[in-house]
Structure formats: C-alpha cells, structure tokens
C-alpha cells in the first residue's frame, strides 16, 4: 500500500475512534450528570439559591 493510502486510512481510523468516544459520552451523559450531582451532595456543596430568604420575598 502506498504511503498516501496508509496515511488516509490512519486519519479515517482516528476519526472513527473519536466519533465513537463522542457517541459514548453523549449516550451516557445522564449517568455522568447524575454521578457528578451525587458527588457534590456527598461533599456538602451548597446550592446557589441557598442564600435567598424565601420568606422575605413574599412579605
């Protein structure tokens, strides 16, 4: 096989591998997001809305 054809095949193979990784990330996005939220809760992270006094907003 010529050098050009070999290089083209390597580029196509790398592109397909990258596309597979992207598809796996998109397919498992919900699981990844759920896992990250669980880690935040375990570490004691607060919500960005915890600083508001809801009772004072409605008085």
TIKOL-31039 format. One line per field, with one value per residue (C-alpha): x, y, z; residue number from 1. Coordinates in steps of 0.25 Angstrom, whole numbers, plus 5000, padded with zeros to 4 digits. Layout:
BEGIN
X: [X	...]
Y: [Y	...]
Z: [Z	...]
k: [NUM	...]
END
This chain:
BEGIN
X: [5000	5005	5009	4997	4987	4993	4992	4978	4974	4980	4973	4960	4962	4966	4953	4944	4951	4948	4934	4932	4937	4927	4916	4919	4919	4906	4899	4904	4902	4891	4898	4910	4902	4895	4909	4914	4902	4903	4918	4914	4904	4914	4924	4914	4913	4902	4892	4894	4880	4882	4886	4872	4862	4849	4840	4845	4842	4827	4824]
Y: [5000	5014	5024	5033	5022	5018	5032	5033	5020	5025	5038	5031	5021	5033	5040	5028	5025	5040	5039	5026	5033	5045	5036	5029	5042	5047	5033	5033	5048	5046	5036	5045	5057	5048	5043	5058	5063	5051	5055	5069	5065	5056	5067	5077	5086	5097	5101	5115	5118	5115	5130	5135	5137	5132	5137	5151	5151	5148	5158]
Z: [5000	4997	5008	5004	5005	5018	5024	5019	5026	5039	5038	5036	5047	5057	5052	5055	5068	5072	5068	5076	5088	5086	5084	5097	5104	5098	5101	5116	5119	5128	5136	5137	5141	5152	5157	5158	5165	5175	5178	5180	5191	5198	5198	5205	5193	5195	5184	5178	5183	5198	5201	5198	5209	5202	5214	5212	5197	5199	5210]
k: [1	2	3	4	5	6	7	8	9	10	11	12	13	14	15	16	17	18	19	20	21	22	23	24	25	26	27	28	29	30	31	32	33	34	35	36	37	38	39	40	41	42	43	44	45	46	47	48	49	50	51	52	53	54	55	56	57	58	59]
END
